[in-house]
Amino acid sequence: MTETTSVHPALAQALEKRGYAEMTPVQHAVLAPELADADLLVSAQTGSGKTVAFGLAIAPTLLGKAEKFPYVPAPVALAIAPTRELALQVKRELEWLYESTGATIASCVGGMDYRAERRTLERGAQIVVGTPGRLRDHIERRSLDLSMIRAVVLDEADEMLDLGFRDELEFILGAAPEDRRTLLFSATVPRSIASLAERYQRDAVRVKTEAEQKQHVDIDYRALTVAHNDEENAIINVLRYYEAQNAIVFCNTRAAVNHLTTRLNNRGFSVVALSGELSQNERTHALQAMRDGRARVCVATDVAARGIDLPNLELVIHADLPKNRESLLHRSGRTGRAGRKGVSALIVPVRSRRRTERLLQNAKVNATWDTPPGADDVLRRDDERILQDATLNEPLNEAEAEFAQELLNRFGAQQIAGALVKAYRKGRSAPEELRAPSEADNKPRQRNDFDGGVWFSLSIGHKQNAEPRWMLPMLAKNGKLKKGEIGSIRIQQMVSYVEISPKAAERFVNAIGPEMKLEKSISISRIDGIPDVVKNAPQERKPFKGRKPHRGKPDGKPGGKPRKKDFDKPKGKTAKKKRPKKKDKKQ
């Protein structure tokens, strides 16, 4: 690396050892000589190298001209991140960056052992990385002393405010010395971030990079239009088509994460889940499984996956559309990092096309519109991978050549080649046949006549996170039903009841088979008559039933002044005012 003139010498060695060829725009920007002692408000998108950027920026403030940290009784730097995963990731990055300085870097994050964190702080740490809630807890219990802090970094500041950490941030910043440096990194700078900077920074310098104004050039955005009820099949085909070393599938709810994880696991994918309901230990194990290759697909919610960095992440799939442009950019920013290429695929139902177009326009993202790969596309891609396999071009040693000739003599070339194809495809999920999206998917569905509908019970309920939004496509696919042939769905604590059109009931029973199971774990049984929970359900009262509508004119036409008899009680000047009681003169 040649760009080390403005980097502290102790950290320049770490960059050389890490193999840094060149710096990112945000790293260049924060190392400008005129910003050496300034407070900074930095716009930095996910994947722009901002962790290394603020590590380099605060080094002169912490070390001066020294190359190693002297003993200090309290921390001199504090980095705050919104989530546990991001805080631990920042800690890992700073550990290799400050390795030669002898720095001890402590973490203080929720879900970890509080006593172990306190012991680490008592032994002495130069840099502390943590989440707002746990850091405040340590300060209030006096296990974290901020009296010697020289630099504070707020990473993903916009996300911390969105998650409701304003009070914790104000408490922490108020407890730190006033003469500290404060570096605030945020993907966007809304009014809330600007007011926070104005209050807790001293004449902060606004730092922008050209990369902020455009999408990640290393990410290929693809918007894939799918027919209704084919969303999950499309996800399976996209995963099979790209065969990414690591992939993340984003859902909007925990229930959707659990359902899709089960579906992909049943289809043979090595998959882990990442959602807020998991313990810190479970989340750590899930990420480690992705890093060491035991799992290749992670199904996650936005908050759970915030800030995680998987080195070999090549594919991001939006199973549920992002809610806003920030969510789209943060999700997609998990891939295409540090010069590596990546794909961000949005699964777009026909009815959501216009909404998706507005989302992409607001995010200033140019996406390629297409349909998901079909079954033939996936199998053709499998064949291409076999032909490109490096082992077919490697020379054989003497023992291998001898045994290969024996195989040829015994089975013939065609049989051996066929065995190679079978071995390659074994264990891979078969691709799905997808319906071509059409205008019919954009029309409201027509309900069939449900007089005499047949009821079935399913062995899932609220306790298993049952929801109509994923039960409907599951019933339609496995039961060979049209969506209009599925009637009422009543979900109870441990069981759910589903009404099927009488014309489709026998077809539904034949489709699910004699075992009467869905997705290998959901048992189904037919019910005679109507379930009690449906019979005894209270009848909904129509609003204003039995009341006369308000009329403005005696002839019933709208407008005009209201008639006096339309009001139950007089109002305004005609209303009688209660007079206060006279006080007793004797009192």
ABEGO torsion letter per residue (X at the ends): XABAAABBAAAAAAAAAAGBABBBAAAAAAABAAAAABBBBBBBBBGAGAAAAAAAAAAAAAAEABABBBBBABBABBBBBABAAAAAAAAAAAAAAAAAAGBBBBBBBBGBBAAAAAAAAAAEBABBBBBAAAAAAAAAAGABBAAABABBBBBGAAAAAAAGAAAAAAAAAAABBAABBBBBBBABBBAAAAAAAAAABBGBBBBBBAAAABBBAABBBBBBBBBBGAAAAAAAAAAAAAGBABBBBBBABAAAAAAAAAAAAAAGBBBBBBBAABBAAAAAAAAAAAAAGABABBBBBAAAABGBBBAABABBBBABBBABAAAAAAAAAABGBGGBBBBBBBBBBAAAAAAAAAAAAAAGBBBBBBBBBBAAAAAAAAAAAAAABAAAABBBBAAAAAAAAAAAAAAEAAAAAAAAAAAAABGBBBBBBBBBBBAAAABBBBBBBABGBBBBBBABBAAAGBBAAAAAAAAAAAAGBBAAABBBBBBBAABBBBBBBAAAAAAAAAAAEAAGBBGGABBBBBBBEBBAAAAABBBBBBBGBGBBBBBABAAGBBEEBBBAAABABBBEAABBBBBBBBBBAAX
